[in-house]
């Protein structure tokens, strides 16, 4: 998967915005102002930081060589997914969706109900 494919997946979720709050190569995806993914535009192959349950993060790192602790992030809650040619595209999509959902569910109920 390339940078544009990852970007399209992240932007496919409701109320997602993108921007460059840190630097010109770290594209950040947010839902209602809360970050759920960071895409490194200067990395080859493409890399994306994604949030997940801490226990699940450990399992993913143990099972897949292309999933590592989150670069410059809280390594308990974030993984870096490297989309090498052997990375499973369906799993990458699921991980992006999980990251979005975790952030969405933490939003105040009023915000979620207004946004649905």
TAWO-V691751 format. One record per residue. PSI is psi in whole degrees, 0 to 359 (none if undefined). Layout:
PSI, PSI
This chain:
140, 179, 316, 321, 317, 318, 315, 319, 311, 319, 349, 348, 144, 140, 22, 136, 161, 153, 179, 70, 340, 311, 183, 0, 356, 98, 117, 134, 131, 153, 120, 45, 1, 127, 134, 350, 149, 125, 122, 106, 340, 2, 137, 120, 169, 144, 140, 130, 130, 146, 149, 172, 136, 317, 319, 324, 316, 314, 315, 317, 323, 328, 328, 128, 335, 8, 121, 167, 144, 121, 124, 28, 172, 110, 346, 323, 347, 143, 154, 125, 120, 117, 61, 169, 338, 1, 139, 110, 322, 318, 321, 315, 316, 320, 322, 316, 319, 316, 314, 311, 320, 318, 316, 316, 338, 348, 152, 146, 320, 320, 314, 316, 323, 330, 353, none
